[in-house]
Amino acid sequence: MRVTTLAARPDLAEAVYGIPYPPDSPRFTRGNLASLLVRGRRVAERWPHLVVALLDGDRPVARGIMVGYRADRDSRPRLPDGGWDQVAVWAAEDAMDHVEADTACALEIAVDPGYLGRGLSGAVLGAMRSAVGAAGLGGLLVPLRPPDKAVEPEVPMDEYAARTRADGLPADRWLRTHVRAGGRVEGVAWCSSTVQATVARWREWTGLPFDRDGPVVVPGALAPVHVSTSQNVAVYVEPNVWVSHPVPVG
């Protein structure tokens, strides 16, 4: 596998963003409004050096997407509760205000479903750290979404993330991948990704009736969705786990 970035290979942008998600990926994530600020084209144009890809021949089979932002601007907290959404807003603000970034934050890592089980996630993480170091940025943060948490949506994220195996590594496989790659679990981003939509839209996304008030467990969701039928709205607030990665200097 060869490693590249969109800064080096802008011609691969469409193929890199075309790497498919697993077929069982939840549809409701497309309702996250903050994600509109960091759509593929915008990131590819503003931060091409922070979009990495693994190539099988000349075919992208895994990607890592990051954005840059100024971590200490306006007394920003280092690990905001707003997680993914907050960093997307900060990155967009700084880009529009022409503020120089000093930190990178990962938006996603994706591996072609046909290449799963080959350890490519760890390779992508290594490529991401190298790209951050080459950009002269001081750190890489990840608001990590552990998909296996969806099996236990009512368990608090801090309790879930604290579970370890006998060897001391995290019990969660995705957290374990990051720790093995040198990452450090630092805390929980309690309000990392929010999706708010009408009851009808949630029915369309999930196929569930959404006909009662209160929490509803949705396949693929890491926490329950809160529903108000009288107000015709359902809100999902997803917690993520903050992980920091060291980056090479220079």
Buried (B, 14 or more C-beta within 10 A) or exposed (E): BEBBBBBEBEEBBEBBBEBEEEEEEBEBBEBBEBBEBBEBEBBBEBBBBBBBBBBBEEEBBBBBBBBBBBBEBEEBEEBBBBBBBBBBBBBBBBBEEEBEBBBBBBBBBBBBEEBEEBEBBBBBBBBBBBBBBBBEBBBBBBBBBBBEBBEEBEBEBEEBBEEBEEEEBBBBEBBBBBBBBBBEBBBBBBBBBBBBBEBEBBBEBBEBEBEEEEEBEBEBBBBBBBBEEEEEBBBBBBBBBBBBBEBEEE
